[in-house]
Amino acid sequence: MSSTPRRPTPTLADATRGRVLFGGDYNPEQWPEETWHEDVRLMRDAGVNSVTLGVFSWARIEPRPGERRFGWLDSLMDLMHEGGIGVVLATPTASPPPWLGRLYPETLPRDEDGRTEWWGGRQHFSHSSAAYRRHAAAVTEDLAARYASHPALTMWHINNEYCTHDWGDEAAARFRTWLRGRYGDLDALNTAWGTAFWSQGYGDWEEVLPPRRTHYLKNPTQVLDFKRFTSDMLLECYAAERDIVRRHTPHLPVTTNFMPLWAGQDAWRWAEEEDVVSVDLYPDPRDPFAAQHAALVQDMTRSQARGPWMLMEQAAGAVNWRGVNHPKPQGLNRLWSFQAVARGADAVCYFQWRQSRQGAEKFHSGMVGHAGERGRTFQEVKRIGAELAAVGAEVAGRHSPADVAVLHDWHSWWAGAHEGRLSTRVDHADVLTAWHRALWQAGLATDFAHPEHDLSAYRMVVVPQLYALTDTAIDNLLAHVRGGGVLVSGFLTGVADQDDRVRAGGMDARLRELFGIRTLHEWWPLEAGETVRTDDFTGTLWSEEIEETEDASVEAAYRGGELDGRPAVLRNGRAWYLSTLPEPEALRRVLTGIAAEAGVRPVLDGLPGQVEAVRRGELLFVLNHGREPVTVEVPGTHHDLLTRATVTDRLTLERYGVAVLRP
């Protein structure tokens, strides 16, 4: 019996159609209608080919319960289509109208002290509220039904920056249901949570609550499960709206925007539920490590997407949430836009198109700033749009190869962040950043991976820190080494299991054997400003009193103090373990040496400081993150897609300069 083949899941390529999408959030409801036509003229002038409509328009679409006002959006959709601009249409459910909270107060989230978060800002919804979900589904259904066949529609954007937490009563009831699904019965929950400690044993499900305010330290596994639950509830909200729009438009991709390296979502799991993986990225122009932070986020997002991804939001200039908000110097917006493309972005977009004159973000920049079309910001946006149009066909859909995988897991991050840990100075994101920065500065291309992912494609796998690991993840690391790969691990890894239960010996026995650790005697966290000395470098943040096996090789030992002679860097065949955090230059030196032995080479040798080289497909992107011109050796003859010049062996880049070279 034959059946109709199922259509493949739509991807970003269905929206890009062989080009790089360029545009941003467009909020025309803030402006009189005569401005809309002016916007289309400016968009066409700037090379904008995509806008996101409707992100915060729920009150405009549904000013009173059940009432629908789509006329203004009809006009805008038609206007965009006439202007040749595609629309990423958003469901408006991130910011419910005031009437929803007034009529259904249970839709408002509560913090861990029981205080209500009221309307007047945004994201004021409880992910567990049945009333919220019902009304969100209704407005999504009507939106999808109305615009499913509109020729301007290219993609769906669900909600915006999912980030709400809720400790209220409805969330508590859902938490209990979630826990029943995870554990089955109270005996299993009590075992997983270790409730024998401090007389916390539960005898009735109604006694189980979210981790609200307590007199002293909360139960760590209860907190861990609540973070898992929160991520899952938000994902349920996303999936419910996604399924509605997908039913109306199965041929169009669906996305929602992650926040960079945010602790609140298990983004590995979320990415599996998206057709397009999107992220918002706002590095500080005054941060000397801003380019590396951006590279980390871009590498992580590309890895979650397993291919091209979407830069949903960036700033054309200044933001408005830092203590002091600096604009981007001339050229930096262009440089960072091309850095995203180099690392796999097939869409470069902004929040927002036109800078607001009222509201909480009136000092957040736009592609068209308060200075208007003569302003420097818009003029640079025009240049970026023209250049992306010129290179888009040769870039879109291309792969960015990497021989190194950096392992990261949200559950391990959550477990290691409990308030009762050994050192509050040890922050998962900071350690992850330090290791990625060392690899980035060495010019080594990196992917990110979950510890249970297939790692066979990578010559070298690094584990900056994974405090909690499942048995499956540990077996995966062992298999990588047995299969001929190199593994490099940082301190405080493999300490606990998935329930935050400390493993016997203070580190999983299989990992101790892998790294050549006979005994882990003590952890020695370091105070602020405190360091440890080794044969080759200075260590910071952490140290450990470990004893090696006979087969292991001590590559660097502590000198002086309580740990004198103990291993700081330990090697056992192809497995390496660092029991401290070397200072930045030393960490780069250690990882570069291990990478070279593993057969991993920089993208381009001999790069000057502040210059980044990235391969995407056959193209070589060379980016100057410095404020001075620089000359770069690029052996061979290349064609620069931006200048259309032929480059032979040597390339000169202006400050914040970019070259896209084709051999």
Phi, psi and omega in degrees: 000129181268158177221158179289126180296143180284135179293137178302151178299132180295152183231179177300329180299332178292335178267324184282324179053050174078023179219175173262125177290141182218126180165225181167184178296130179240122184240067186292343179297346177278355190230152176294156188299329180296337178289333184299318180293323175296323178298317180298318177301314181291323178300315180296322178297327183269358181079019178291129178238003181205136173228151175257122183248145165088010187302317183239047188247016185301314181295332178284321180285321183230077183293334175223155186308123176084345179281142179236130175235097182253356185304315181297323180285326174303313182298319182290318178299317178296319181297318179295317180297317179298329180274001180074028184245123179284156183241125165267105187269127184262143165283138192270023196276001178285338184223087182297152177290156182305327183298330181294316178291326180290315183279332182229075184300340179290349176281349182272132182287157175239144179277181186291348174264002179088006180279139181279138172264113190271167172291164184124347174238239174207173182058028182268066177220148175270122179297340183264354185287123177296323180293317177299312182298322181295313181289324177297319179295321182295314181290326177294317179302312182291323178297313182294319180296323185287322189248008183304323184258009182288132185293343179280340187286125180240339185195158175250140177239113185269126175054212179192124174046062179307121185205006187280145172243157180209125178252014185285183187292319180293323175295323178297318179296318178293325178299317178297319178297317179298318180293322176301318179294328182280319189248337179088303181219172184291330178299316179293321177296314180300323178292313182296322183274353180061044187286357173296337178282133177059030171057045184260010184302134182260131179250352180211139183300331181293345178281344185277125183232164167299160181286078180283183183303131178236167181290324182221203187303138177280162175294121186299320183283331172298316178296317179300313180294326178294324176292320175298315180300315182298315177301318181291322179293317177297322178294323175299319179298314178300310185297324180297315179287322177302316182295328178293309183291327180294326178296324181278328184223071183295346182270354184253140178287157182233141180216168162214160190261124172284159166259148190292124176048045181271140187284349191273350182233140168279088189292337174299314181289320179299318184300328179294341183262000181252145170283325179231130177266125184236154179214153173254135189221119184226070176296154178278122181301339180267356181280121180295342179253019184299320182295321178291320177301317179297318180298321178300310181297319181293318177298318181293317182293317177299321180291322176294323180282341186055037180157206182302149184221178186239123169277096186288320182221137163213173180259137175284339179209237182280154168259191184223016185247354176274165179302316173233126187251109185264146173285170175273130176299160179308126177098340186287324177300316178296313181302310183291330176295317179286333174298318178297317179296318179302324183262025166110358181286131172253011175211129180236107187229169188229155156252114358226186181292299183247129182297132183291148176260346178223170176092178189292341184242033181289344175257007170277130187296162173227168176299324168252107184275185178299336179286347178081197188289342177276350182292153181301322183300311181293323179297322177289323176302318178301318180296317180298315180300318180293320182288322177295324177295326182287327185257350190305316184294332181270349184256315191305131176085354183284154184267147175249105186283153177209143177257354183242134174246132174257124184271137181212140181213126181295323182295322176294320177300311181299315183295320183284351184265010182297149185294343181264023183282173185289329181211121176286350178284340179274110181243126184306313183295323179294317180294316178303316180296318181299316180291316178297321180298319179299318179291320180296315180294333177279356179077022182265125180288135184227143163256169167250154179210152171283147183297347176260001180288161173293120184252008189294340182280352188254135175289327187222132177240130179243142180238090180304316175187125173225090185302315182246131179225139173285164176299322179298318179295318179297314178300325180294320178294318178297319181295325178299316180290317179298332180277003177103001180275162177261138179235129177235122184239144172270177184294166174056041180248139179071025182285322188231165175265191185292344176262012184060036174265122182296130181285149181304133181089358179080356176199141183307136185299324179295322178289321177301317178295319181299316184273354181081034179259115177286311182215135170260102188284309184208151168267138181234080176295151184253145177287165174301129181085349180275141179227168173235146182258139175235181177303322192243343187200176174256133178260151182229166167072320192202154169206162183221144177264096182240154179241128186274160173278171182294329184277343184280155180245126177276106182278334174207132181245151174293144177235121182088161176073192185296334186259015184309124179088348180282155184290130169262321173234122185238137180235136175225091185067242180265008180250131181238147178223128177251116184269006175217174175256104178300152174301157193310310182296322180292320179297318177298318181296317180297311183292324178296318179296317179294319180298317180299319178294330179278357180087018179262127183240155175299156178300319179217127182284152170068031180290139172295158175302146179076003178254133182243136175238131183224134174262135172226109189063226178272357183273144176246117175266129176239123189233128179260107180273007180266166181267005179237152175299154184211149177252134185236136175278122179229085187307137178102184180250133185225159173248122179276115183292339182275317182262347184064019179267156173270130182244124180238112172070331186218140184228133175252127180246136173290174176301137184055030185278157183224138169230141175240105191256131174248130181294000000 
